[in-house]
Amino acid sequence: MKLNTKGESSDVPSGRAISIQQPFVEEILQGKKKFEYRSRQTHIRGRVYLYASLKTREDGNWSKLKLSPEDVPKGLIVGSVEIVDCVWIEKLKAYGYKLANPRRYKEHLKPKNQPQPCFFFPFGVVRSPRKDPKDIKKRTPFRGKVVPSKELAAIVGAEPATRSDFVEKLLKYINKHKLRTSYSRYVIRPDRKLKKLSQKSPFHVTDLEYFVEKNTKRG
């Protein structure tokens, strides 16, 4: 896989990579591993580079693959894979990044940037061509008061307020009713009222801003 001078490739237009330990990378490339399990949800979709971490897992399926840690590449980008979905795996208490269509590179790539535990840009952030300033419409974020939906009002009240105020009220509601999970304070297991708002269980605390935006309108 060759890169242009900007670090872009036709295989991974976003330039984003996911860091995974061996032998799990090899299992992905062989089509045997369909999910990558993480403690945090992701909204990233599309093809990403597969970076094989320098550190390997001793408890991996080395014997089934008939491989040893010395047989596989490490510290290199060895292929790519598509992330097509992210689902909650109740049995594992983790999020599963659903993977599809793995591709193995004939030539491995060495990242220019420092690898990260999950996603990172090995060759720099790929930016879209700059638009002509005349074609860019200025958008000022709406900071005024908004009206909550019926579902949101059941938790925070029906009085109009700013969206940030509603997020703070939701956080107070979560803390009051002890809805944070025991394994992560950032993962929320909603009660009946909050589930009507979120439409999913569990969810990450960073989703609150999205829920508020979808459940409010200008007065």
C-alpha positions in Angstrom: 0.0 0.0 0.0 1.6 3.3 -1.1 0.9 6.7 0.3 1.0 10.0 -1.5 3.1 13.0 -0.2 0.3 14.0 2.2 0.1 10.5 3.8 -3.2 9.7 2.0 -4.1 6.4 0.5 -7.0 5.3 -1.7 -7.6 2.4 0.7 -8.1 4.5 3.9 -9.2 8.0 2.9 -9.7 9.1 6.5 -6.1 8.3 7.3 -7.3 6.8 10.7 -5.8 3.7 12.3 -6.9 1.4 15.1 -4.3 -0.1 17.4 -4.8 -3.8 18.2 -2.4 -6.3 19.8 -1.3 -9.5 18.1 -2.4 -12.2 17.6 -5.8 -10.5 17.3 -4.7 -8.5 14.3 -3.8 -11.8 12.5 -7.2 -13.2 13.5 -8.9 -10.2 11.9 -6.9 -10.5 8.7 -7.9 -14.2 8.5 -11.5 -13.3 8.9 -11.8 -15.2 12.2 -12.3 -12.2 14.5 -15.4 -10.3 13.8 -15.5 -7.9 16.8 -13.0 -5.7 18.6 -14.0 -5.3 22.2 -13.5 -2.0 24.0 -14.8 -0.2 27.1 -15.9 2.8 25.2 -18.4 3.3 22.4 -17.4 4.6 19.0 -19.3 6.4 16.2 -16.5 5.9 13.7 -17.5 3.9 10.6 -15.7 3.0 7.5 -12.2 1.6 6.7 -9.3 2.1 9.0 -5.7 1.0 9.1 -4.8 -2.1 11.2 -1.9 -1.2 13.4 -0.3 -4.2 15.2 0.9 -3.0 18.6 4.5 -3.6 19.8 3.1 -5.5 22.8 1.5 -8.9 22.2 -1.1 -10.8 24.2 0.2 -14.0 25.9 -3.4 -15.3 26.3 -4.1 -15.0 22.6 -5.0 -17.9 20.3 -1.4 -18.6 19.3 -1.7 -22.4 19.2 -4.9 -22.3 17.1 -3.2 -20.0 14.6 -0.1 -22.2 14.7 2.0 -19.1 15.3 4.2 -17.6 17.9 4.8 -13.9 18.8 8.1 -14.0 16.7 6.1 -15.0 13.6 3.9 -11.9 13.3 4.7 -8.3 12.5 4.6 -5.7 15.4 4.8 -2.0 15.5 3.6 -1.7 11.9 0.4 -1.2 9.8 -0.3 -4.5 8.3 -3.6 -4.0 6.6 -7.0 -2.4 6.9 -10.6 -3.3 8.0 -14.0 -1.7 7.9 -15.9 -0.8 11.1 -19.5 -1.3 10.2 -21.2 -1.0 13.6 -20.8 -0.7 17.3 -23.0 -2.8 19.7 -23.1 -3.4 23.4 -22.2 -7.0 24.4 -24.0 -7.5 27.7 -22.2 -10.8 28.5 -18.8 -9.1 28.3 -19.9 -5.7 29.6 -18.1 -4.1 26.7 -18.8 -2.5 23.3 -18.1 -4.6 20.2 -16.8 -2.8 17.1 -18.2 -4.9 14.3 -15.5 -5.6 11.6 -15.8 -6.6 8.0 -13.8 -7.0 4.8 -10.2 -7.1 6.1 -7.3 -6.5 3.7 -3.8 -7.6 4.2 -1.0 -5.4 2.8 1.9 -6.9 0.9 4.1 -4.1 2.2 3.8 -3.0 5.8 3.7 0.7 6.7 5.6 2.3 9.6 3.7 5.1 11.3 5.3 8.5 11.4 3.2 9.6 14.5 3.2 8.1 18.0 0.7 5.2 18.1 -2.2 5.5 20.6 -4.1 2.8 22.6 -7.2 3.0 20.3 -7.6 5.3 17.3 -4.8 7.6 15.9 -3.6 9.2 12.7 -0.3 7.5 11.8 0.6 9.9 9.0 -1.2 13.0 10.2 -4.8 14.2 10.0 -6.1 14.0 6.4 -7.8 17.3 5.7 -10.3 18.0 2.9 -9.3 20.7 0.4 -10.0 24.2 1.7 -13.1 25.9 0.5 -13.2 29.3 -0.9 -14.1 31.7 2.1 -16.9 33.2 -0.1 -18.6 29.8 -0.2 -18.5 29.2 3.5 -21.6 30.1 5.4 -21.0 31.3 8.9 -22.9 29.4 11.5 -23.3 30.7 15.0 -24.1 28.1 17.6 -27.6 28.6 19.1 -27.1 29.5 22.8 -30.6 30.7 23.6 -33.3 28.9 25.6 -35.0 25.9 24.0 -38.2 23.9 24.8 -37.8 20.3 25.9 -39.7 17.4 24.4 -42.2 15.5 26.5 -39.6 12.8 27.2 -37.0 15.3 28.3 -39.5 17.4 30.3 -40.4 14.3 32.4 -36.8 14.4 33.8 -35.8 18.1 33.8 -39.1 19.9 33.8 -41.0 21.7 31.1 -39.5 25.2 31.6 -37.3 26.4 28.7 -33.6 26.5 29.3 -30.3 26.4 27.4 -29.1 23.0 26.2 -26.2 23.1 28.5 -28.5 23.6 31.4 -30.5 20.5 30.4 -27.3 18.5 30.2 -26.3 19.5 33.7 -29.8 18.6 35.0 -29.5 15.2 33.4 -26.2 14.6 35.1 -27.7 15.5 38.4 -30.6 13.1 37.8 -28.1 10.3 36.9 -26.1 10.9 40.1 -29.1 11.2 42.2 -30.5 7.9 41.0 -27.1 6.2 40.9 -27.3 5.2 37.2 -23.6 5.0 36.6 -22.4 1.4 36.1 -20.0 -0.1 38.6 -17.3 -0.9 36.0 -17.2 2.6 34.5 -18.6 5.9 35.8 -18.8 7.1 32.2 -21.2 4.3 31.1 -24.8 5.0 32.1 -27.5 2.3 32.5 -30.7 4.3 32.1 -33.9 3.9 34.1 -37.3 3.9 32.6 -37.5 7.7 32.1 -34.0 8.1 30.8 -34.4 5.1 28.4 -37.3 6.9 26.7 -34.9 9.7 26.0 -31.9 7.7 24.9 -33.6 4.8 23.1 -30.6 2.6 24.0 -29.1 0.9 27.1 -26.4 1.4 28.2 -24.9 4.6 26.7 -21.8 6.8 27.2 -22.1 10.0 29.2 -20.9 12.0 26.2 -24.1 11.0 24.4 -26.1 13.4 26.7 -25.5 16.4 24.5 -26.8 14.5 21.5 -29.9 13.4 23.3 -30.6 17.0 24.4 -30.2 18.3 20.9 -32.6 15.8 19.5 -35.2 16.4 22.2 -35.3 20.2 22.2 -36.6 22.9 19.8 -36.4 26.6 19.7 -39.3 28.4 21.5 
